[in-house]
């Protein structure tokens, strides 16, 4: 698995249409996963990513963002690592 750099993540975020980034927060639960939708502006989302990478911790658990232009999902792990699936 190849982890993405901050610049690679920013490039993916910039490729999204509109000003907002829609994502799903994914938290494990004893009977499966709890998925909660969320939204941030691109600027807020980039700041969120930068903080998570720097602190090696992403608040609120894992996230998933659909990147339609490449038909992949950007996965953000709670430990501040990001990759595409």
Jmol script that loads the backbone (N, CA, C; Angstrom):
load data "model"
ATOM      1  N   UNK A   1       0.846  -1.179   0.000  1.00  0.00           N
ATOM      2  CA  UNK A   1       0.000   0.000   0.000  1.00  0.00           C
ATOM      3  C   UNK A   1       0.892   1.242   0.000  1.00  0.00           C
ATOM      4  N   UNK A   2       0.544   2.187  -0.851  1.00  0.00           N
ATOM      5  CA  UNK A   2       1.308   3.430  -0.955  1.00  0.00           C
ATOM      6  C   UNK A   2       0.562   4.536  -0.207  1.00  0.00           C
ATOM      7  N   UNK A   3       1.216   5.098   0.787  1.00  0.00           N
ATOM      8  CA  UNK A   3       0.634   6.223   1.511  1.00  0.00           C
ATOM      9  C   UNK A   3       0.862   7.493   0.705  1.00  0.00           C
ATOM     10  N   UNK A   4      -0.100   8.390   0.780  1.00  0.00           N
ATOM     11  CA  UNK A   4      -0.052   9.627   0.007  1.00  0.00           C
ATOM     12  C   UNK A   4       0.577  10.759   0.811  1.00  0.00           C
ATOM     13  N   UNK A   5       1.263  11.628   0.113  1.00  0.00           N
ATOM     14  CA  UNK A   5       1.826  12.824   0.744  1.00  0.00           C
ATOM     15  C   UNK A   5       0.737  13.890   0.844  1.00  0.00           C
ATOM     16  N   UNK A   6       1.026  14.892   1.606  1.00  0.00           N
ATOM     17  CA  UNK A   6       0.084  16.006   1.749  1.00  0.00           C
ATOM     18  C   UNK A   6      -0.220  16.641   0.387  1.00  0.00           C
ATOM     19  N   UNK A   7       0.812  16.836  -0.443  1.00  0.00           N
ATOM     20  CA  UNK A   7       0.610  17.442  -1.760  1.00  0.00           C
ATOM     21  C   UNK A   7      -0.260  16.566  -2.661  1.00  0.00           C
ATOM     22  N   UNK A   8      -0.067  15.265  -2.596  1.00  0.00           N
ATOM     23  CA  UNK A   8      -0.895  14.353  -3.398  1.00  0.00           C
ATOM     24  C   UNK A   8      -2.353  14.400  -2.945  1.00  0.00           C
ATOM     25  N   UNK A   9      -2.563  14.486  -1.651  1.00  0.00           N
ATOM     26  CA  UNK A   9      -3.930  14.574  -1.119  1.00  0.00           C
ATOM     27  C   UNK A   9      -4.566  15.896  -1.549  1.00  0.00           C
ATOM     28  N   UNK A  10      -3.821  16.979  -1.459  1.00  0.00           N
ATOM     29  CA  UNK A  10      -4.341  18.284  -1.865  1.00  0.00           C
ATOM     30  C   UNK A  10      -4.734  18.278  -3.340  1.00  0.00           C
ATOM     31  N   UNK A  11      -3.927  17.628  -4.161  1.00  0.00           N
ATOM     32  CA  UNK A  11      -4.232  17.535  -5.590  1.00  0.00           C
ATOM     33  C   UNK A  11      -5.560  16.798  -5.805  1.00  0.00           C
ATOM     34  N   UNK A  12      -5.777  15.726  -5.066  1.00  0.00           N
ATOM     35  CA  UNK A  12      -7.044  14.991  -5.166  1.00  0.00           C
ATOM     36  C   UNK A  12      -8.220  15.860  -4.712  1.00  0.00           C
ATOM     37  N   UNK A  13      -8.045  16.578  -3.621  1.00  0.00           N
ATOM     38  CA  UNK A  13      -9.110  17.438  -3.099  1.00  0.00           C
ATOM     39  C   UNK A  13      -9.429  18.543  -4.097  1.00  0.00           C
ATOM     40  N   UNK A  14      -8.401  19.120  -4.714  1.00  0.00           N
ATOM     41  CA  UNK A  14      -8.623  20.177  -5.704  1.00  0.00           C
ATOM     42  C   UNK A  14      -9.347  19.662  -6.945  1.00  0.00           C
ATOM     43  N   UNK A  15      -9.254  18.357  -7.212  1.00  0.00           N
ATOM     44  CA  UNK A  15      -9.919  17.783  -8.392  1.00  0.00           C
ATOM     45  C   UNK A  15     -11.428  17.625  -8.201  1.00  0.00           C
ATOM     46  N   UNK A  16     -11.897  17.752  -6.959  1.00  0.00           N
ATOM     47  CA  UNK A  16     -13.324  17.602  -6.691  1.00  0.00           C
ATOM     48  C   UNK A  16     -14.097  18.821  -7.181  1.00  0.00           C
ATOM     49  N   UNK A  17     -15.300  18.583  -7.685  1.00  0.00           N
ATOM     50  CA  UNK A  17     -16.173  19.680  -8.099  1.00  0.00           C
ATOM     51  C   UNK A  17     -16.719  20.396  -6.873  1.00  0.00           C
ATOM     52  N   UNK A  18     -16.975  21.675  -7.011  1.00  0.00           N
ATOM     53  CA  UNK A  18     -17.586  22.447  -5.937  1.00  0.00           C
ATOM     54  C   UNK A  18     -16.574  22.897  -4.899  1.00  0.00           C
ATOM     55  N   UNK A  19     -17.084  23.610  -3.911  1.00  0.00           N
ATOM     56  CA  UNK A  19     -16.238  24.164  -2.857  1.00  0.00           C
ATOM     57  C   UNK A  19     -16.186  23.294  -1.614  1.00  0.00           C
ATOM     58  N   UNK A  20     -17.084  22.320  -1.515  1.00  0.00           N
ATOM     59  CA  UNK A  20     -17.150  21.480  -0.323  1.00  0.00           C
ATOM     60  C   UNK A  20     -16.632  20.079  -0.604  1.00  0.00           C
ATOM     61  N   UNK A  21     -16.097  19.456   0.431  1.00  0.00           N
ATOM     62  CA  UNK A  21     -15.665  18.062   0.382  1.00  0.00           C
ATOM     63  C   UNK A  21     -16.645  17.271   1.236  1.00  0.00           C
ATOM     64  N   UNK A  22     -17.347  16.337   0.602  1.00  0.00           N
ATOM     65  CA  UNK A  22     -18.263  15.465   1.318  1.00  0.00           C
ATOM     66  C   UNK A  22     -17.538  14.172   1.633  1.00  0.00           C
ATOM     67  N   UNK A  23     -17.650  13.719   2.864  1.00  0.00           N
ATOM     68  CA  UNK A  23     -16.931  12.527   3.301  1.00  0.00           C
ATOM     69  C   UNK A  23     -17.813  11.714   4.235  1.00  0.00           C
ATOM     70  N   UNK A  24     -17.370  10.503   4.514  1.00  0.00           N
ATOM     71  CA  UNK A  24     -18.014   9.672   5.515  1.00  0.00           C
ATOM     72  C   UNK A  24     -17.005   9.384   6.604  1.00  0.00           C
ATOM     73  N   UNK A  25     -17.419   9.595   7.820  1.00  0.00           N
ATOM     74  CA  UNK A  25     -16.598   9.226   8.971  1.00  0.00           C
ATOM     75  C   UNK A  25     -16.950   7.774   9.284  1.00  0.00           C
ATOM     76  N   UNK A  26     -15.945   6.930   9.425  1.00  0.00           N
ATOM     77  CA  UNK A  26     -16.151   5.495   9.634  1.00  0.00           C
ATOM     78  C   UNK A  26     -15.536   5.106  10.973  1.00  0.00           C
ATOM     79  N   UNK A  27     -16.400   4.587  11.860  1.00  0.00           N
ATOM     80  CA  UNK A  27     -15.916   4.135  13.165  1.00  0.00           C
ATOM     81  C   UNK A  27     -16.323   2.679  13.379  1.00  0.00           C
ATOM     82  N   UNK A  28     -15.385   1.867  13.846  1.00  0.00           N
ATOM     83  CA  UNK A  28     -15.736   0.468  14.105  1.00  0.00           C
ATOM     84  C   UNK A  28     -16.720   0.372  15.270  1.00  0.00           C
ATOM     85  N   UNK A  29     -17.540  -0.638  15.212  1.00  0.00           N
ATOM     86  CA  UNK A  29     -18.523  -0.896  16.246  1.00  0.00           C
ATOM     87  C   UNK A  29     -18.632  -2.399  16.389  1.00  0.00           C
ATOM     88  N   UNK A  30     -19.044  -2.881  17.529  1.00  0.00           N
ATOM     89  CA  UNK A  30     -19.071  -4.320  17.753  1.00  0.00           C
ATOM     90  C   UNK A  30     -20.011  -5.068  16.807  1.00  0.00           C
ATOM     91  N   UNK A  31     -20.916  -4.391  16.159  1.00  0.00           N
ATOM     92  CA  UNK A  31     -21.831  -5.034  15.202  1.00  0.00           C
ATOM     93  C   UNK A  31     -21.613  -4.518  13.780  1.00  0.00           C
ATOM     94  N   UNK A  32     -20.429  -4.035  13.485  1.00  0.00           N
ATOM     95  CA  UNK A  32     -20.139  -3.501  12.150  1.00  0.00           C
ATOM     96  C   UNK A  32     -19.510  -2.132  12.249  1.00  0.00           C
ATOM     97  N   UNK A  33     -19.823  -1.294  11.299  1.00  0.00           N
ATOM     98  CA  UNK A  33     -19.272   0.062  11.258  1.00  0.00           C
ATOM     99  C   UNK A  33     -20.384   1.082  11.469  1.00  0.00           C
ATOM    100  N   UNK A  34     -20.002   2.192  12.034  1.00  0.00           N
ATOM    101  CA  UNK A  34     -20.896   3.342  12.122  1.00  0.00           C
ATOM    102  C   UNK A  34     -20.384   4.351  11.110  1.00  0.00           C
ATOM    103  N   UNK A  35     -21.212   4.705  10.133  1.00  0.00           N
ATOM    104  CA  UNK A  35     -20.844   5.664   9.086  1.00  0.00           C
ATOM    105  C   UNK A  35     -21.679   6.928   9.271  1.00  0.00           C
ATOM    106  N   UNK A  36     -20.981   8.043   9.343  1.00  0.00           N
ATOM    107  CA  UNK A  36     -21.628   9.330   9.540  1.00  0.00           C
ATOM    108  C   UNK A  36     -21.179  10.278   8.446  1.00  0.00           C
ATOM    109  N   UNK A  37     -22.121  10.864   7.693  1.00  0.00           N
ATOM    110  CA  UNK A  37     -21.715  11.814   6.648  1.00  0.00           C
ATOM    111  C   UNK A  37     -21.228  13.131   7.246  1.00  0.00           C
ATOM    112  N   UNK A  38     -20.312  13.767   6.532  1.00  0.00           N
ATOM    113  CA  UNK A  38     -19.803  15.063   6.946  1.00  0.00           C
ATOM    114  C   UNK A  38     -19.433  15.891   5.730  1.00  0.00           C
ATOM    115  N   UNK A  39     -19.190  17.166   5.962  1.00  0.00           N
ATOM    116  CA  UNK A  39     -18.824  18.070   4.878  1.00  0.00           C
ATOM    117  C   UNK A  39     -17.983  19.209   5.444  1.00  0.00           C
ATOM    118  N   UNK A  40     -16.959  19.587   4.712  1.00  0.00           N
ATOM    119  CA  UNK A  40     -16.119  20.745   5.043  1.00  0.00           C
ATOM    120  C   UNK A  40     -15.785  21.460   3.742  1.00  0.00           C
ATOM    121  N   UNK A  41     -15.454  22.735   3.851  1.00  0.00           N
ATOM    122  CA  UNK A  41     -14.964  23.425   2.661  1.00  0.00           C
ATOM    123  C   UNK A  41     -13.601  22.819   2.321  1.00  0.00           C
ATOM    124  N   UNK A  42     -13.159  23.019   1.103  1.00  0.00           N
ATOM    125  CA  UNK A  42     -11.857  22.484   0.705  1.00  0.00           C
ATOM    126  C   UNK A  42     -10.745  23.020   1.597  1.00  0.00           C
ATOM    127  N   UNK A  43     -10.808  24.290   1.936  1.00  0.00           N
ATOM    128  CA  UNK A  43      -9.792  24.891   2.801  1.00  0.00           C
ATOM    129  C   UNK A  43      -9.802  24.255   4.179  1.00  0.00           C
ATOM    130  N   UNK A  44     -10.988  24.078   4.768  1.00  0.00           N
ATOM    131  CA  UNK A  44     -11.100  23.444   6.080  1.00  0.00           C
ATOM    132  C   UNK A  44     -10.603  21.996   6.030  1.00  0.00           C
ATOM    133  N   UNK A  45     -10.950  21.295   4.948  1.00  0.00           N
ATOM    134  CA  UNK A  45     -10.557  19.895   4.825  1.00  0.00           C
ATOM    135  C   UNK A  45      -9.043  19.767   4.696  1.00  0.00           C
ATOM    136  N   UNK A  46      -8.429  20.644   3.930  1.00  0.00           N
ATOM    137  CA  UNK A  46      -6.966  20.618   3.793  1.00  0.00           C
ATOM    138  C   UNK A  46      -6.295  20.891   5.138  1.00  0.00           C
ATOM    139  N   UNK A  47      -6.828  21.825   5.906  1.00  0.00           N
ATOM    140  CA  UNK A  47      -6.282  22.125   7.224  1.00  0.00           C
ATOM    141  C   UNK A  47      -6.419  20.901   8.145  1.00  0.00           C
ATOM    142  N   UNK A  48      -7.569  20.232   8.054  1.00  0.00           N
ATOM    143  CA  UNK A  48      -7.843  19.014   8.818  1.00  0.00           C
ATOM    144  C   UNK A  48      -6.808  17.932   8.481  1.00  0.00           C
ATOM    145  N   UNK A  49      -6.531  17.755   7.183  1.00  0.00           N
ATOM    146  CA  UNK A  49      -5.562  16.763   6.714  1.00  0.00           C
ATOM    147  C   UNK A  49      -4.160  17.131   7.206  1.00  0.00           C
ATOM    148  N   UNK A  50      -3.783  18.384   7.047  1.00  0.00           N
ATOM    149  CA  UNK A  50      -2.444  18.824   7.465  1.00  0.00           C
ATOM    150  C   UNK A  50      -2.234  18.585   8.957  1.00  0.00           C
ATOM    151  N   UNK A  51      -3.236  18.907   9.764  1.00  0.00           N
ATOM    152  CA  UNK A  51      -3.144  18.690  11.210  1.00  0.00           C
ATOM    153  C   UNK A  51      -3.006  17.203  11.531  1.00  0.00           C
ATOM    154  N   UNK A  52      -3.801  16.367  10.857  1.00  0.00           N
ATOM    155  CA  UNK A  52      -3.762  14.922  11.112  1.00  0.00           C
ATOM    156  C   UNK A  52      -2.402  14.337  10.759  1.00  0.00           C
ATOM    157  N   UNK A  53      -1.835  14.765   9.644  1.00  0.00           N
ATOM    158  CA  UNK A  53      -0.520  14.260   9.234  1.00  0.00           C
ATOM    159  C   UNK A  53       0.544  14.719  10.228  1.00  0.00           C
ATOM    160  N   UNK A  54       0.502  15.980  10.599  1.00  0.00           N
ATOM    161  CA  UNK A  54       1.507  16.534  11.508  1.00  0.00           C
ATOM    162  C   UNK A  54       1.426  15.896  12.895  1.00  0.00           C
ATOM    163  N   UNK A  55       0.207  15.705  13.398  1.00  0.00           N
ATOM    164  CA  UNK A  55       0.019  15.163  14.741  1.00  0.00           C
ATOM    165  C   UNK A  55      -0.017  13.634  14.764  1.00  0.00           C
ATOM    166  N   UNK A  56      -0.012  13.020  13.574  1.00  0.00           N
ATOM    167  CA  UNK A  56      -0.124  11.566  13.439  1.00  0.00           C
ATOM    168  C   UNK A  56      -1.369  11.044  14.146  1.00  0.00           C
ATOM    169  N   UNK A  57      -2.414  11.841  14.085  1.00  0.00           N
ATOM    170  CA  UNK A  57      -3.694  11.460  14.678  1.00  0.00           C
ATOM    171  C   UNK A  57      -4.806  12.263  14.021  1.00  0.00           C
ATOM    172  N   UNK A  58      -5.837  11.565  13.585  1.00  0.00           N
ATOM    173  CA  UNK A  58      -6.980  12.219  12.960  1.00  0.00           C
ATOM    174  C   UNK A  58      -8.153  12.147  13.925  1.00  0.00           C
ATOM    175  N   UNK A  59      -8.656  13.273  14.336  1.00  0.00           N
ATOM    176  CA  UNK A  59      -9.766  13.315  15.274  1.00  0.00           C
ATOM    177  C   UNK A  59     -11.019  12.670  14.676  1.00  0.00           C
ATOM    178  N   UNK A  60     -11.719  11.899  15.491  1.00  0.00           N
ATOM    179  CA  UNK A  60     -13.009  11.358  15.081  1.00  0.00           C
ATOM    180  C   UNK A  60     -12.970  10.042  14.335  1.00  0.00           C
ATOM    181  N   UNK A  61     -11.812   9.435  14.189  1.00  0.00           N
ATOM    182  CA  UNK A  61     -11.736   8.145  13.510  1.00  0.00           C
ATOM    183  C   UNK A  61     -11.370   8.264  12.050  1.00  0.00           C
ATOM    184  N   UNK A  62     -11.651   7.199  11.308  1.00  0.00           N
ATOM    185  CA  UNK A  62     -11.296   7.130   9.887  1.00  0.00           C
ATOM    186  C   UNK A  62     -12.291   7.925   9.033  1.00  0.00           C
ATOM    187  N   UNK A  63     -11.850   8.313   7.834  1.00  0.00           N
ATOM    188  CA  UNK A  63     -12.741   8.974   6.880  1.00  0.00           C
ATOM    189  C   UNK A  63     -12.568   8.351   5.504  1.00  0.00           C
ATOM    190  N   UNK A  64     -13.592   8.519   4.678  1.00  0.00           N
ATOM    191  CA  UNK A  64     -13.541   8.091   3.283  1.00  0.00           C
ATOM    192  C   UNK A  64     -14.128   9.195   2.420  1.00  0.00           C
ATOM    193  N   UNK A  65     -13.426   9.508   1.323  1.00  0.00           N
ATOM    194  CA  UNK A  65     -13.875  10.530   0.373  1.00  0.00           C
ATOM    195  C   UNK A  65     -13.859   9.912  -1.021  1.00  0.00           C
ATOM    196  N   UNK A  66     -14.992   9.920  -1.694  1.00  0.00           N
ATOM    197  CA  UNK A  66     -15.055   9.433  -3.070  1.00  0.00           C
ATOM    198  C   UNK A  66     -14.414  10.461  -3.988  1.00  0.00           C
ATOM    199  N   UNK A  67     -13.467   9.985  -4.835  1.00  0.00           N
ATOM    200  CA  UNK A  67     -12.816  10.837  -5.834  1.00  0.00           C
ATOM    201  C   UNK A  67     -13.327  10.368  -7.200  1.00  0.00           C
ATOM    202  N   UNK A  68     -14.410  10.973  -7.706  1.00  0.00           N
ATOM    203  CA  UNK A  68     -15.041  10.484  -8.938  1.00  0.00           C
ATOM    204  C   UNK A  68     -14.140  10.501 -10.169  1.00  0.00           C
ATOM    205  N   UNK A  69     -13.237  11.452 -10.271  1.00  0.00           N
ATOM    206  CA  UNK A  69     -12.415  11.583 -11.479  1.00  0.00           C
ATOM    207  C   UNK A  69     -11.530  10.356 -11.718  1.00  0.00           C
ATOM    208  N   UNK A  70     -11.190   9.634 -10.648  1.00  0.00           N
ATOM    209  CA  UNK A  70     -10.372   8.431 -10.799  1.00  0.00           C
ATOM    210  C   UNK A  70     -11.103   7.183 -10.299  1.00  0.00           C
ATOM    211  N   UNK A  71     -12.358   7.373  -9.882  1.00  0.00           N
ATOM    212  CA  UNK A  71     -13.208   6.272  -9.410  1.00  0.00           C
ATOM    213  C   UNK A  71     -12.533   5.495  -8.275  1.00  0.00           C
ATOM    214  N   UNK A  72     -11.982   6.229  -7.323  1.00  0.00           N
ATOM    215  CA  UNK A  72     -11.348   5.622  -6.153  1.00  0.00           C
ATOM    216  C   UNK A  72     -11.806   6.357  -4.902  1.00  0.00           C
ATOM    217  N   UNK A  73     -11.495   5.753  -3.759  1.00  0.00           N
ATOM    218  CA  UNK A  73     -11.851   6.346  -2.473  1.00  0.00           C
ATOM    219  C   UNK A  73     -10.570   6.727  -1.740  1.00  0.00           C
ATOM    220  N   UNK A  74     -10.507   7.977  -1.307  1.00  0.00           N
ATOM    221  CA  UNK A  74      -9.418   8.428  -0.456  1.00  0.00           C
ATOM    222  C   UNK A  74      -9.765   7.994   0.962  1.00  0.00           C
ATOM    223  N   UNK A  75      -8.896   7.194   1.552  1.00  0.00           N
ATOM    224  CA  UNK A  75      -9.106   6.713   2.913  1.00  0.00           C
ATOM    225  C   UNK A  75      -8.150   7.446   3.828  1.00  0.00           C
ATOM    226  N   UNK A  76      -8.682   7.998   4.900  1.00  0.00           N
ATOM    227  CA  UNK A  76      -7.876   8.644   5.927  1.00  0.00           C
ATOM    228  C   UNK A  76      -7.971   7.835   7.202  1.00  0.00           C
ATOM    229  N   UNK A  77      -6.856   7.285   7.637  1.00  0.00           N
ATOM    230  CA  UNK A  77      -6.823   6.450   8.832  1.00  0.00           C
ATOM    231  C   UNK A  77      -6.662   7.339  10.062  1.00  0.00           C
ATOM    232  N   UNK A  78      -7.171   6.878  11.191  1.00  0.00           N
ATOM    233  CA  UNK A  78      -7.138   7.688  12.414  1.00  0.00           C
ATOM    234  C   UNK A  78      -5.724   8.016  12.901  1.00  0.00           C
ATOM    235  N   UNK A  79      -4.710   7.338  12.350  1.00  0.00           N
ATOM    236  CA  UNK A  79      -3.336   7.652  12.743  1.00  0.00           C
ATOM    237  C   UNK A  79      -2.647   8.625  11.789  1.00  0.00           C
ATOM    238  N   UNK A  80      -3.433   9.272  10.913  1.00  0.00           N
ATOM    239  CA  UNK A  80      -2.894  10.312  10.048  1.00  0.00           C
ATOM    240  C   UNK A  80      -2.260   9.822   8.767  1.00  0.00           C
ATOM    241  N   UNK A  81      -2.551   8.585   8.365  1.00  0.00           N
ATOM    242  CA  UNK A  81      -2.063   8.046   7.086  1.00  0.00           C
ATOM    243  C   UNK A  81      -3.201   8.020   6.080  1.00  0.00           C
ATOM    244  N   UNK A  82      -2.874   8.292   4.802  1.00  0.00           N
ATOM    245  CA  UNK A  82      -3.884   8.379   3.753  1.00  0.00           C
ATOM    246  C   UNK A  82      -3.459   7.548   2.559  1.00  0.00           C
ATOM    247  N   UNK A  83      -4.433   6.907   1.926  1.00  0.00           N
ATOM    248  CA  UNK A  83      -4.176   6.099   0.736  1.00  0.00           C
ATOM    249  C   UNK A  83      -5.439   6.012  -0.116  1.00  0.00           C
ATOM    250  N   UNK A  84      -5.289   5.457  -1.312  1.00  0.00           N
ATOM    251  CA  UNK A  84      -6.417   5.280  -2.213  1.00  0.00           C
ATOM    252  C   UNK A  84      -6.810   3.800  -2.265  1.00  0.00           C
ATOM    253  N   UNK A  85      -8.106   3.566  -2.312  1.00  0.00           N
ATOM    254  CA  UNK A  85      -8.633   2.209  -2.501  1.00  0.00           C
ATOM    255  C   UNK A  85      -9.546   2.207  -3.689  1.00  0.00           C
TER     256      UNK A  85
END
end "model"
wireframe off; spacefill off
backbone 0.3
color backbone group
